[in-house]
Each structure stands twice: as C-alpha cells, then as structure tokens.
Amino acid sequence: METKVIPFVASVTDVNPAAAAATQLQDLINTTISEGWEFVTITSMSTSVKATGCGKSNAPAVKTSIQLLIFRK
C-alpha cells in the first residue's frame, strides 16, 4: 500500500470563510481521488517554524498547526 500526505492551507477572505475553505478542501480531495487515491482522513500536526533571513536568526521559533490530508492506494 502507498500513502500520500498533502498539506492543506485554505486561502479565504472575510466573506464566508468556512464555505470557501470547505470548497477548496473538497476540490483538493476530489482532484486527488480522480488520480486514483482513496481519501483516508484529515489531521493536524503541530510544529515549530524557525525564522530565516537577514536579522532573523535569533528570533524564537513560532509554533504552528498544519492540516494534512492522508490518502492511500
């Protein structure tokens, strides 16, 4: 069995953000299913993001949550 993990970040505005996020998620799931993958679940993962770039090396890491879609074949 193969697995595929795809990060999901909705791009929404203040006009009905829940519906916009749901539509984007549905489109991503449907596209991946059409490629022969079976949707398993959506889950979240917490991680720390370290700033990079000029003058940012001493900045503390920021905790964030990432949504992940899990598929299998």
PyMOL commands that place a pseudoatom at each C-alpha (Angstrom):
pseudoatom trace, name=CA, resn=MET, resi=1, chain=A, elem=C, hetatm=0, pos=[0.000, 0.000, 0.000]
pseudoatom trace, name=CA, resn=GLU, resi=2, chain=A, elem=C, hetatm=0, pos=[1.188, 3.524, -0.836]
pseudoatom trace, name=CA, resn=THR, resi=3, chain=A, elem=C, hetatm=0, pos=[0.336, 6.631, 1.144]
pseudoatom trace, name=CA, resn=LYS, resi=4, chain=A, elem=C, hetatm=0, pos=[0.247, 10.255, 0.120]
pseudoatom trace, name=CA, resn=VAL, resi=5, chain=A, elem=C, hetatm=0, pos=[0.203, 13.215, 2.510]
pseudoatom trace, name=CA, resn=ILE, resi=6, chain=A, elem=C, hetatm=0, pos=[-0.812, 16.640, 1.205]
pseudoatom trace, name=CA, resn=PRO, resi=7, chain=A, elem=C, hetatm=0, pos=[-0.704, 19.821, 3.287]
pseudoatom trace, name=CA, resn=PHE, resi=8, chain=A, elem=C, hetatm=0, pos=[-3.832, 21.949, 3.183]
pseudoatom trace, name=CA, resn=VAL, resi=9, chain=A, elem=C, hetatm=0, pos=[-3.929, 25.678, 3.807]
pseudoatom trace, name=CA, resn=ALA, resi=10, chain=A, elem=C, hetatm=0, pos=[-7.145, 27.405, 2.835]
pseudoatom trace, name=CA, resn=SER, resi=11, chain=A, elem=C, hetatm=0, pos=[-6.924, 30.778, 1.135]
pseudoatom trace, name=CA, resn=VAL, resi=12, chain=A, elem=C, hetatm=0, pos=[-10.008, 32.671, 2.318]
pseudoatom trace, name=CA, resn=THR, resi=13, chain=A, elem=C, hetatm=0, pos=[-11.346, 36.183, 2.787]
pseudoatom trace, name=CA, resn=ASP, resi=14, chain=A, elem=C, hetatm=0, pos=[-13.780, 37.524, 5.372]
pseudoatom trace, name=CA, resn=VAL, resi=15, chain=A, elem=C, hetatm=0, pos=[-16.728, 36.730, 3.083]
pseudoatom trace, name=CA, resn=ASN, resi=16, chain=A, elem=C, hetatm=0, pos=[-17.986, 33.299, 4.210]
pseudoatom trace, name=CA, resn=PRO, resi=17, chain=A, elem=C, hetatm=0, pos=[-14.553, 31.842, 5.055]
pseudoatom trace, name=CA, resn=ALA, resi=18, chain=A, elem=C, hetatm=0, pos=[-15.909, 28.478, 6.218]
pseudoatom trace, name=CA, resn=ALA, resi=19, chain=A, elem=C, hetatm=0, pos=[-17.655, 27.815, 2.903]
pseudoatom trace, name=CA, resn=ALA, resi=20, chain=A, elem=C, hetatm=0, pos=[-14.600, 28.927, 0.920]
pseudoatom trace, name=CA, resn=ALA, resi=21, chain=A, elem=C, hetatm=0, pos=[-12.300, 26.653, 2.938]
pseudoatom trace, name=CA, resn=ALA, resi=22, chain=A, elem=C, hetatm=0, pos=[-14.708, 23.723, 2.559]
pseudoatom trace, name=CA, resn=THR, resi=23, chain=A, elem=C, hetatm=0, pos=[-14.904, 24.215, -1.212]
pseudoatom trace, name=CA, resn=GLN, resi=24, chain=A, elem=C, hetatm=0, pos=[-11.103, 24.335, -1.533]
pseudoatom trace, name=CA, resn=LEU, resi=25, chain=A, elem=C, hetatm=0, pos=[-10.771, 21.214, 0.596]
pseudoatom trace, name=CA, resn=GLN, resi=26, chain=A, elem=C, hetatm=0, pos=[-13.431, 19.390, -1.409]
pseudoatom trace, name=CA, resn=ASP, resi=27, chain=A, elem=C, hetatm=0, pos=[-11.726, 20.340, -4.687]
pseudoatom trace, name=CA, resn=LEU, resi=28, chain=A, elem=C, hetatm=0, pos=[-8.357, 19.062, -3.439]
pseudoatom trace, name=CA, resn=ILE, resi=29, chain=A, elem=C, hetatm=0, pos=[-9.876, 15.788, -2.239]
pseudoatom trace, name=CA, resn=ASN, resi=30, chain=A, elem=C, hetatm=0, pos=[-11.820, 15.279, -5.498]
pseudoatom trace, name=CA, resn=THR, resi=31, chain=A, elem=C, hetatm=0, pos=[-8.737, 16.016, -7.631]
pseudoatom trace, name=CA, resn=THR, resi=32, chain=A, elem=C, hetatm=0, pos=[-6.612, 13.554, -5.688]
pseudoatom trace, name=CA, resn=ILE, resi=33, chain=A, elem=C, hetatm=0, pos=[-9.340, 10.886, -5.787]
pseudoatom trace, name=CA, resn=SER, resi=34, chain=A, elem=C, hetatm=0, pos=[-9.543, 11.316, -9.568]
pseudoatom trace, name=CA, resn=GLU, resi=35, chain=A, elem=C, hetatm=0, pos=[-5.822, 10.434, -9.674]
pseudoatom trace, name=CA, resn=GLY, resi=36, chain=A, elem=C, hetatm=0, pos=[-6.619, 7.045, -8.129]
pseudoatom trace, name=CA, resn=TRP, resi=37, chain=A, elem=C, hetatm=0, pos=[-6.053, 7.820, -4.436]
pseudoatom trace, name=CA, resn=GLU, resi=38, chain=A, elem=C, hetatm=0, pos=[-8.508, 6.960, -1.666]
pseudoatom trace, name=CA, resn=PHE, resi=39, chain=A, elem=C, hetatm=0, pos=[-9.110, 9.641, 0.940]
pseudoatom trace, name=CA, resn=VAL, resi=40, chain=A, elem=C, hetatm=0, pos=[-8.409, 8.385, 4.484]
pseudoatom trace, name=CA, resn=THR, resi=41, chain=A, elem=C, hetatm=0, pos=[-8.565, 11.384, 6.829]
pseudoatom trace, name=CA, resn=ILE, resi=42, chain=A, elem=C, hetatm=0, pos=[-7.551, 14.924, 7.593]
pseudoatom trace, name=CA, resn=THR, resi=43, chain=A, elem=C, hetatm=0, pos=[-5.374, 15.510, 10.627]
pseudoatom trace, name=CA, resn=SER, resi=44, chain=A, elem=C, hetatm=0, pos=[-3.321, 18.277, 12.135]
pseudoatom trace, name=CA, resn=MET, resi=45, chain=A, elem=C, hetatm=0, pos=[0.306, 18.355, 13.156]
pseudoatom trace, name=CA, resn=SER, resi=46, chain=A, elem=C, hetatm=0, pos=[1.975, 20.906, 15.412]
pseudoatom trace, name=CA, resn=THR, resi=47, chain=A, elem=C, hetatm=0, pos=[5.438, 22.096, 14.516]
pseudoatom trace, name=CA, resn=SER, resi=48, chain=A, elem=C, hetatm=0, pos=[7.805, 24.973, 15.127]
pseudoatom trace, name=CA, resn=VAL, resi=49, chain=A, elem=C, hetatm=0, pos=[8.780, 27.370, 12.367]
pseudoatom trace, name=CA, resn=LYS, resi=50, chain=A, elem=C, hetatm=0, pos=[12.191, 28.992, 12.685]
pseudoatom trace, name=CA, resn=ALA, resi=51, chain=A, elem=C, hetatm=0, pos=[12.539, 32.389, 11.040]
pseudoatom trace, name=CA, resn=THR, resi=52, chain=A, elem=C, hetatm=0, pos=[15.250, 32.704, 8.410]
pseudoatom trace, name=CA, resn=GLY, resi=53, chain=A, elem=C, hetatm=0, pos=[16.770, 35.587, 6.565]
pseudoatom trace, name=CA, resn=CYS, resi=54, chain=A, elem=C, hetatm=0, pos=[18.694, 38.700, 7.390]
pseudoatom trace, name=CA, resn=GLY, resi=55, chain=A, elem=C, hetatm=0, pos=[18.452, 39.606, 11.060]
pseudoatom trace, name=CA, resn=LYS, resi=56, chain=A, elem=C, hetatm=0, pos=[16.037, 36.806, 11.903]
pseudoatom trace, name=CA, resn=SER, resi=57, chain=A, elem=C, hetatm=0, pos=[18.488, 34.136, 13.089]
pseudoatom trace, name=CA, resn=ASN, resi=58, chain=A, elem=C, hetatm=0, pos=[17.969, 34.981, 16.765]
pseudoatom trace, name=CA, resn=ALA, resi=59, chain=A, elem=C, hetatm=0, pos=[14.178, 35.176, 16.562]
pseudoatom trace, name=CA, resn=PRO, resi=60, chain=A, elem=C, hetatm=0, pos=[12.382, 32.467, 18.528]
pseudoatom trace, name=CA, resn=ALA, resi=61, chain=A, elem=C, hetatm=0, pos=[10.611, 29.676, 16.683]
pseudoatom trace, name=CA, resn=VAL, resi=62, chain=A, elem=C, hetatm=0, pos=[6.857, 30.102, 16.319]
pseudoatom trace, name=CA, resn=LYS, resi=63, chain=A, elem=C, hetatm=0, pos=[4.513, 27.171, 16.926]
pseudoatom trace, name=CA, resn=THR, resi=64, chain=A, elem=C, hetatm=0, pos=[2.025, 26.490, 14.160]
pseudoatom trace, name=CA, resn=SER, resi=65, chain=A, elem=C, hetatm=0, pos=[-0.526, 23.858, 13.236]
pseudoatom trace, name=CA, resn=ILE, resi=66, chain=A, elem=C, hetatm=0, pos=[-0.539, 22.271, 9.781]
pseudoatom trace, name=CA, resn=GLN, resi=67, chain=A, elem=C, hetatm=0, pos=[-3.552, 20.450, 8.300]
pseudoatom trace, name=CA, resn=LEU, resi=68, chain=A, elem=C, hetatm=0, pos=[-2.620, 17.260, 6.443]
pseudoatom trace, name=CA, resn=LEU, resi=69, chain=A, elem=C, hetatm=0, pos=[-4.775, 15.166, 4.127]
pseudoatom trace, name=CA, resn=ILE, resi=70, chain=A, elem=C, hetatm=0, pos=[-3.944, 11.456, 4.106]
pseudoatom trace, name=CA, resn=PHE, resi=71, chain=A, elem=C, hetatm=0, pos=[-4.629, 9.276, 1.054]
pseudoatom trace, name=CA, resn=ARG, resi=72, chain=A, elem=C, hetatm=0, pos=[-3.796, 5.679, 0.171]
pseudoatom trace, name=CA, resn=LYS, resi=73, chain=A, elem=C, hetatm=0, pos=[-3.628, 3.389, -2.855]
for i in range(1, 73): cmd.bond("trace and resi %d" % i, "trace and resi %d" % (i + 1))
show_as sticks, trace
zoom trace
